Amino acid sequence: MTGNTVSGQKARPDPGGMFGKEYHTVSLKQKTFNALAWSFVDSFANQGIQFIVGIVLARLLTPKEFGLIGMVLVFTAISESFIDSGFSGALIRKKNCGQEDYSTVFYFNLAVGILLYLVLFILAGSISRFYKEPKLVGLIRVLALGVIISSLGLTQRTILTRNINFKLLARISIISSVVSGTAGIGMAYYGWGVWSLVWKTLCQNFVVLCLLWIWNKWKPLFAFSAKAFQEMFSFGSKLLASGLIDTAYKNIYYLIIGKYFSAASLGYYTRANQFTGIPSACLTGVIGRVAYPVLASIQDDEGKLKVGYKKLIKCTMLISFVLMIGMAATAKSMVMTLIGGKWLPCVPYLQLLCFVGMLYPLHALNLNILNVKGRSDLFLRLEIVKKMLAVPIIIVGTWLGIKTMIMGMIVLSFITYFLNSYWSGQLIGYPMKEQIGDIFPSFISAGAMGVTVFLVGYFLPSIEPVLVLFVQITIGALIILVIARFCRLEAYSDINEIVLARLCRKIV
């Protein structure tokens, strides 16, 4: 490799069929609706499949086996953040990307992926001794192969995201979830134990990689641009540091619980976290993936940016409040119905984690504004401050128990929101007070629904948990619909408009 490019191939411009004509002729509103629709299909169908697979696996495996995988999560998750290094965000935000830019990021991602796998391979023994779990050595060395697999597909995924091609991403995600879920259940049924979880993860990574390369026609040049690397790294490095801090924070609880409590306790926490991750992380991922490229495309139009941002926040938070508060209210009957009585100890964790996760989409939207405006430096400073506030919560949690730790996470989630919304509001003229006023009606409506649903479950006679769950869900749905219509919630009207517009286009 020389200076800016490798000799032998010239950098080609961005192919019009991929990023050009079609992208710019479709209206932003229609493009956003299409992206949201397919992103919802992707996330909720994928999470639905994972949810069903998780239920079956929870009945076939023990809490300890889920706990063993939970012990490894913090290390693989941090590795995934290192691979990206903020370059995906830099590529999406960059106004004019050429083949040389994508190729540069591809080779960098691959090199980092290989390096990180070697690091995890070498450290596997030390990690195993830290947890006092000899089985972890083999688990880490095999599961870490997913780091290399992910690095080979990251640029392909970024290209589709930049082009707002969530339809193809949805197809890939759903197929990979079905294939890997079937493989994992089959292995668990035939007695593979914790290894069924390992191979399920690797199978999903591999299927995603294959489909990305088959269906997305981009191929890397043998080129590496030092200039493009430096330009993107100046923005992406701050996102990398922020991502590492956030990933470490989200996964540090696995490490602490695995170290200071039992593997079974970590299994209960892992299972509860996976339940809340279905609506929370799923919704966060949907909105984050769509909002960033769409808002970035209108970053210079302050009026459009604020209007689009307000609508996204109101619609997203109505859905988030209803789903998370509803899950907290139905937690006991849901756990008993879906995964059985052996998992009942996870119910209190699940209820508390719902209140942690309900603000996650709001965090993502506020932080998106910082990136859209190119303030990755402010993004990084905020992440450092917020995670420093988490240190006392973690320390106290190791003394007073897991429930206390999660209660501290709830408090921190609200503090985090105030910090994020203050700075994003300063950038686009959407102050925190106005933002709270926009989402407060949705919170009150969902809260009234949640209290009613919880009391219904509490006072129902001793009947089958599945019947209790059915009654709770039915009553909750009716209550929120009545409140939304009677109070004329603006967010509810906006969601109806999006859904009806989509249906009309399908019919026509």
C-alpha positions in Angstrom: 0.0 0.0 0.0 1.2 3.5 -0.8 0.3 7.0 0.3 -3.4 7.1 -0.4 -4.3 4.1 -2.5 -2.9 0.8 -3.5 -1.6 0.7 -7.1 -3.4 -1.5 -9.5 -6.9 -0.3 -9.1 -8.5 3.2 -9.3 -11.0 4.3 -6.8 -14.5 4.1 -8.4 -17.2 6.6 -7.6 -20.3 5.6 -5.7 -22.5 3.5 -8.1 -25.7 5.4 -8.9 -27.8 2.3 -8.6 -26.7 1.9 -5.0 -26.6 5.4 -3.5 -27.6 7.7 -6.3 -30.8 8.3 -8.3 -33.3 6.2 -6.4 -32.2 7.5 -3.1 -32.6 11.2 -4.0 -35.9 11.0 -6.0 -37.9 9.5 -3.2 -39.4 12.1 -0.8 -37.8 12.2 2.6 -41.2 11.6 4.3 -41.9 8.5 2.2 -38.4 7.3 2.6 -38.6 7.7 6.4 -41.9 5.9 6.6 -40.6 3.0 4.5 -37.4 2.8 6.5 -39.3 2.8 9.8 -41.7 0.2 8.5 -39.0 -2.2 7.4 -36.8 -1.4 10.4 -39.8 -2.3 12.7 -40.3 -5.5 10.7 -36.6 -6.3 11.0 -36.3 -5.7 14.7 -39.7 -6.9 15.9 -39.8 -10.0 13.7 -36.2 -10.8 14.6 -36.8 -10.2 18.3 -40.0 -12.2 18.1 -38.1 -15.2 16.7 -35.4 -14.8 19.3 -38.1 -14.5 22.0 -39.7 -17.8 20.9 -36.3 -19.5 20.6 -35.3 -18.1 24.0 -38.4 -19.5 25.6 -37.7 -23.0 24.2 -34.0 -22.8 25.2 -35.0 -21.6 28.7 -37.1 -24.8 29.1 -34.3 -27.0 27.8 -31.3 -25.4 29.6 -30.6 -24.3 33.2 -30.1 -20.7 34.6 -26.4 -21.6 35.2 -25.8 -22.3 31.5 -27.3 -18.9 30.6 -25.1 -17.4 33.3 -21.9 -18.9 31.8 -22.7 -17.1 28.5 -23.5 -13.9 30.4 -20.0 -14.0 31.9 -18.5 -13.8 28.4 -20.8 -11.1 27.0 -18.9 -8.1 28.4 -15.7 -9.1 26.6 -17.4 -9.9 23.2 -19.5 -6.8 23.3 -16.5 -4.5 23.9 -14.7 -6.3 21.1 -17.6 -5.5 18.7 -17.4 -1.8 19.7 -13.7 -1.8 18.9 -14.2 -3.3 15.5 -16.6 -0.5 14.4 -14.4 2.2 15.9 -17.0 4.8 15.1 -16.4 4.5 11.4 -20.0 3.3 10.6 -21.3 6.6 12.1 -18.6 8.6 10.2 -19.6 6.9 6.9 -23.3 7.5 7.4 -22.8 11.2 8.2 -20.3 11.8 5.4 -22.0 13.6 2.5 -20.0 12.1 -0.3 -18.6 8.6 0.1 -16.7 6.8 -2.6 -15.5 3.2 -3.0 -12.1 4.2 -1.5 -13.8 5.3 1.7 -15.7 2.0 2.1 -12.7 -0.1 1.3 -10.5 1.7 3.8 -13.0 1.1 6.6 -13.5 -2.6 5.5 -9.8 -3.4 5.8 -9.4 -1.5 9.1 -12.4 -3.4 10.6 -11.0 -6.8 9.4 -7.6 -6.1 10.9 -9.0 -5.0 14.2 -11.3 -8.0 14.3 -8.4 -10.5 13.8 -6.3 -8.7 16.4 -9.1 -8.7 19.0 -9.8 -12.4 18.5 -6.1 -13.1 19.2 -6.3 -11.0 22.4 -9.4 -12.9 23.6 -7.9 -16.2 22.8 -4.8 -15.4 24.9 -6.9 -13.9 27.8 -9.4 -16.8 27.9 -7.4 -18.5 30.7 -7.2 -15.4 32.8 -10.9 -14.7 32.4 -11.7 -18.2 33.4 -9.7 -17.9 36.6 -11.3 -14.5 37.4 -14.8 -16.1 37.4 -13.4 -19.5 38.8 -15.2 -21.3 35.9 -12.9 -23.6 34.0 -15.5 -24.2 31.2 -15.1 -20.6 30.1 -11.7 -21.1 28.4 -13.2 -23.2 25.5 -16.4 -21.1 25.4 -14.5 -17.8 25.0 -12.1 -19.1 22.3 -14.9 -20.5 20.2 -17.5 -17.7 20.8 -14.9 -15.0 20.0 -14.7 -16.2 16.4 -17.9 -14.1 16.0 -15.7 -11.0 16.3 -13.9 -11.8 13.0 -17.2 -12.8 11.3 -18.8 -9.5 12.3 -15.8 -7.5 11.1 -16.3 -8.9 7.6 -19.9 -7.7 7.3 -19.8 -4.4 9.1 -19.1 -2.2 6.0 -21.8 -4.1 4.0 -24.3 -3.4 6.7 -23.3 0.3 7.0 -23.7 0.7 3.2 -27.3 -0.6 3.4 -28.0 1.6 6.5 -26.6 4.7 4.7 -28.8 4.0 1.7 -31.8 3.4 4.2 -32.3 0.0 2.6 -33.9 -1.6 5.7 -36.0 -4.0 3.6 -32.9 -6.0 2.7 -31.6 -5.8 6.2 -34.9 -7.1 7.5 -34.8 -10.1 5.2 -31.2 -11.0 6.2 -32.0 -10.6 9.9 -35.2 -12.8 9.8 -33.6 -15.6 7.9 -30.5 -15.7 10.1 -32.7 -15.7 13.2 -34.7 -18.6 12.0 -31.7 -20.7 10.9 -29.7 -20.1 14.0 -32.7 -20.5 16.3 -33.5 -23.9 14.8 -29.9 -25.0 15.1 -29.7 -23.8 18.8 -32.9 -25.6 19.8 -31.8 -28.8 18.0 -28.5 -28.8 19.8 -30.1 -28.1 23.2 -32.6 -30.9 22.7 -29.8 -33.3 22.0 -27.9 -32.4 25.1 -25.3 -29.9 23.9 -26.0 -27.7 27.0 -24.2 -24.3 27.0 -22.6 -25.1 23.7 -26.0 -24.8 22.0 -26.0 -21.1 22.9 -22.5 -20.7 21.6 -23.1 -22.3 18.2 -26.5 -20.6 17.9 -24.7 -17.2 18.1 -21.9 -18.2 15.6 -24.5 -19.6 13.2 -26.4 -16.4 13.2 -23.3 -14.3 12.6 -22.2 -16.5 9.7 -25.6 -16.6 8.0 -25.8 -12.8 8.2 -22.3 -12.4 6.7 -23.1 -14.8 3.8 -26.4 -13.0 3.0 -24.8 -9.6 3.2 -22.2 -10.5 0.6 -24.6 -12.3 -1.6 -27.4 -9.7 -1.8 -25.4 -6.5 -1.4 -23.4 -6.1 -4.5 -20.6 -4.0 -3.1 -17.1 -5.5 -3.1 -14.0 -3.8 -1.6 -11.2 -2.5 -3.7 -7.7 -3.4 -2.9 -7.2 0.2 -1.7 -6.6 2.1 1.6 -6.8 5.8 1.8 -4.7 7.4 4.6 -6.5 10.7 4.0 -10.0 9.2 4.2 -8.9 7.2 7.3 -7.7 10.3 9.1 -10.8 12.3 8.2 -13.2 9.7 9.4 -11.1 8.8 12.5 -11.2 12.4 13.7 -15.0 12.0 14.0 -15.3 8.3 14.6 -12.6 8.0 17.3 -14.8 10.0 19.7 -17.8 7.7 18.8 -15.5 4.8 19.5 -14.5 6.0 22.9 -18.2 6.8 23.7 -19.3 3.4 22.4 -16.7 1.6 24.4 -17.7 3.4 27.6 -21.4 2.7 27.0 -20.9 -0.9 26.0 -18.7 -1.5 29.1 -21.3 0.1 31.3 -24.2 -1.9 29.9 -22.2 -5.2 30.3 -20.3 -4.5 33.5 -23.3 -5.8 35.4 -22.8 -9.2 33.9 -19.2 -9.1 35.1 -20.1 -7.9 38.6 -23.0 -10.3 39.1 -20.9 -13.2 37.7 -18.0 -12.4 40.0 -19.7 -11.6 43.3 -22.9 -13.7 43.0 -23.6 -17.1 41.6 -23.8 -18.3 37.9 -27.5 -19.0 38.5 -28.1 -15.5 39.8 -26.4 -14.2 36.6 -28.7 -16.5 34.6 -31.8 -15.0 36.2 -30.5 -11.5 35.5 -29.6 -12.4 31.9 -33.0 -13.9 31.3 -34.8 -10.8 32.7 -32.5 -8.5 30.7 -33.3 -10.4 27.5 -37.0 -10.1 28.1 -36.8 -6.3 28.5 -34.4 -6.1 25.6 -37.1 -7.3 23.2 -39.2 -4.0 23.3 -36.5 -1.6 24.7 -33.4 -2.5 22.8 -35.4 -3.3 19.7 -37.2 0.0 19.7 -34.0 1.8 20.4 -32.3 0.0 17.5 -35.1 0.7 15.1 -35.3 4.4 15.9 -31.6 4.9 16.1 -30.8 3.2 12.8 -33.5 5.1 10.9 -33.3 8.5 12.6 -29.6 9.0 12.2 -29.3 8.7 8.4 -32.6 10.5 7.9 -31.9 13.4 10.3 -28.3 13.6 8.9 -29.7 14.2 5.4 -31.5 17.4 6.7 -28.9 18.5 9.2 -28.6 21.9 7.6 -32.4 22.7 7.7 -33.0 23.6 11.4 -36.8 23.9 10.9 -37.3 20.4 9.3 -34.8 18.9 11.8 -36.8 20.0 14.8 -40.2 19.1 13.4 -39.0 15.6 12.4 -37.2 15.1 15.8 -40.3 16.1 17.8 -42.6 13.7 15.9 -40.1 10.8 16.3 -39.8 11.4 20.1 -43.5 11.6 20.7 -44.4 8.5 18.7 -41.4 6.5 20.0 -42.0 7.2 23.6 -45.7 6.3 23.5 -44.8 2.9 22.2 -41.9 2.6 24.7 -43.9 3.5 27.8 -46.8 1.2 26.9 -44.6 -1.8 26.2 -42.2 -1.4 29.1 -44.8 -0.5 31.8 -47.1 -3.2 30.4 -44.3 -5.8 30.7 -43.6 -4.8 34.3 -47.2 -5.2 35.2 -47.5 -8.6 33.6 -44.1 -9.9 34.6 -45.1 -12.7 36.9 -47.8 -14.3 34.7 -45.6 -13.9 31.6 -42.6 -15.7 33.2 -44.8 -18.5 34.6 -46.6 -18.9 31.2 -43.5 -18.7 28.9 -40.6 -20.3 30.7 -42.0 -21.9 33.8 -41.7 -21.7 37.6 -38.0 -22.5 37.8 -37.4 -18.9 36.5 -39.6 -17.1 39.0 -36.6 -15.5 40.8 -36.1 -13.4 37.7 -39.5 -11.6 38.1 -38.3 -8.8 40.4 -35.3 -8.2 38.2 -37.6 -8.0 35.1 -40.0 -5.5 36.7 -37.2 -3.2 37.7 -35.3 -3.5 34.4 -38.4 -2.4 32.6 -38.2 1.0 34.2 -34.5 1.2 33.3 -35.1 0.3 29.7 -38.2 2.5 29.0 -36.0 5.6 28.5 -33.4 3.9 26.3 -35.1 5.0 23.0 -35.1 8.6 24.3 -31.4 8.5 25.1 -30.7 7.2 21.6 -32.7 10.0 19.9 -31.1 12.7 22.0 -27.6 11.4 21.3 -28.4 11.1 17.6 -28.8 14.9 17.5 -25.2 15.3 18.8 -23.9 13.1 16.0 -26.0 14.7 13.4 -24.6 18.1 14.4 -21.1 16.7 14.3 -20.6 17.0 18.1 -19.0 13.7 18.7 -16.7 15.5 21.2 -19.7 16.5 23.3 -21.1 13.0 22.9 -17.8 11.6 24.4 -17.7 14.0 27.3 -21.3 13.2 28.3 -20.6 9.5 28.2 -17.7 9.9 30.5 -19.7 12.0 33.0 -22.7 9.7 33.0 -20.6 6.5 33.5 -18.7 8.1 36.3 -22.0 8.5 38.0 -22.6 4.8 37.7 -19.5 3.8 39.7 -21.1 4.3 43.2 -24.2 2.4 42.0 -22.1 -0.6 41.1 -20.1 -0.5 44.3 -23.2 -0.3 46.5 -24.8 -3.1 44.4 -22.0 -5.5 45.2 -22.8 -5.0 48.9 -26.6 -4.7 49.0 -27.6 -7.0 46.2 -28.8 -7.2 42.6 -32.1 -5.5 43.3 -30.5 -2.4 44.8 -28.1 -2.3 41.9 -31.0 -2.2 39.4 -32.8 0.5 41.4 -29.7 2.6 41.1 -29.7 2.0 37.4 -33.3 3.4 37.3 -32.1 6.6 39.0 -29.1 6.9 36.7 -31.4 6.5 33.6 -33.4 9.6 34.6 -30.2 11.6 35.4 -28.8 10.5 32.0 -32.0 11.7 30.2 -31.7 15.2 31.7 -28.1 15.5 30.6 -28.7 14.2 27.1 -31.9 16.3 26.5 -30.3 19.5 27.8 -27.4 19.5 25.3 -29.4 18.2 22.3 -32.1 20.8 23.0 -29.4 23.5 22.9 -28.3 22.4 19.5 -31.7 22.5 17.7 -33.8 24.8 19.9 -35.8 22.0 21.5 -35.4 22.6 25.3 -35.8 19.9 27.8 -38.9 21.4 29.3 -40.7 21.3 25.9 -39.5 17.8 25.3 -40.9 16.6 28.7 -44.2 18.3 27.9 -44.4 16.4 24.7 -43.8 12.9 26.2 -45.5 13.4 29.7 -49.1 12.6 28.4 -47.8 9.3 27.0 -46.1 8.5 30.3 -49.3 9.2 32.4 -51.5 7.2 30.0 -49.1 4.2 30.1 -48.8 4.5 33.9 -52.6 4.4 34.4 -52.7 1.3 32.1 -49.9 -0.4 34.0 -51.4 0.1 37.4 -54.7 -1.3 36.3 -53.2 -4.3 34.6 -51.0 -5.1 37.7 -54.0 -4.9 40.0 -56.0 -7.1 37.7 -53.3 -9.8 37.9 -53.0 -9.3 41.7 -56.7 -9.7 42.5 -57.6 -12.4 40.0 -58.3 -15.8 41.6 -55.8 -18.6 41.3 -56.2 -19.6 37.7 -53.8 -20.7 35.0 -51.0 -18.1 34.4 -51.7 -18.2 30.7 -55.3 -17.0 31.4 -54.2 -14.3 33.7 -51.7 -13.1 31.1 -54.4 -13.1 28.4 -56.8 -11.1 30.6 -54.1 -8.6 31.5 -53.0 -8.0 27.9 -56.6 -7.6 26.7 -57.5 -5.2 29.4 -54.3 -3.2 29.0 -54.8 -2.9 25.2 -58.4 -1.7 25.7 -57.4 0.8 28.4 -54.6 2.5 26.4 -56.8 2.7 23.3 -59.6 4.3 25.2 -57.3 6.8 26.9 -55.4 7.7 23.7 -58.7 8.3 21.8 -60.5 10.1 24.7 -57.5 12.4 25.5 -56.6 12.8 21.8 -53.0 11.9 22.3 -51.0 13.6 19.5 -48.5 10.7 19.4 -51.3 8.2 19.0 -52.7 10.3 16.1 -49.3 10.4 14.4 -48.8 6.7 14.7 -52.3 6.1 13.2 -51.4 8.4 10.3 -48.2 6.5 9.6 -50.0 3.1 9.7 -53.0 4.2 7.7 -50.8 5.8 5.1 -48.8 2.6 4.8 -52.0 0.5 4.4 -53.4 2.9 1.8 -50.3 2.5 -0.3 -50.5 -1.3 0.0 -54.2 -1.3 -1.1 -53.6 1.1 -4.0 
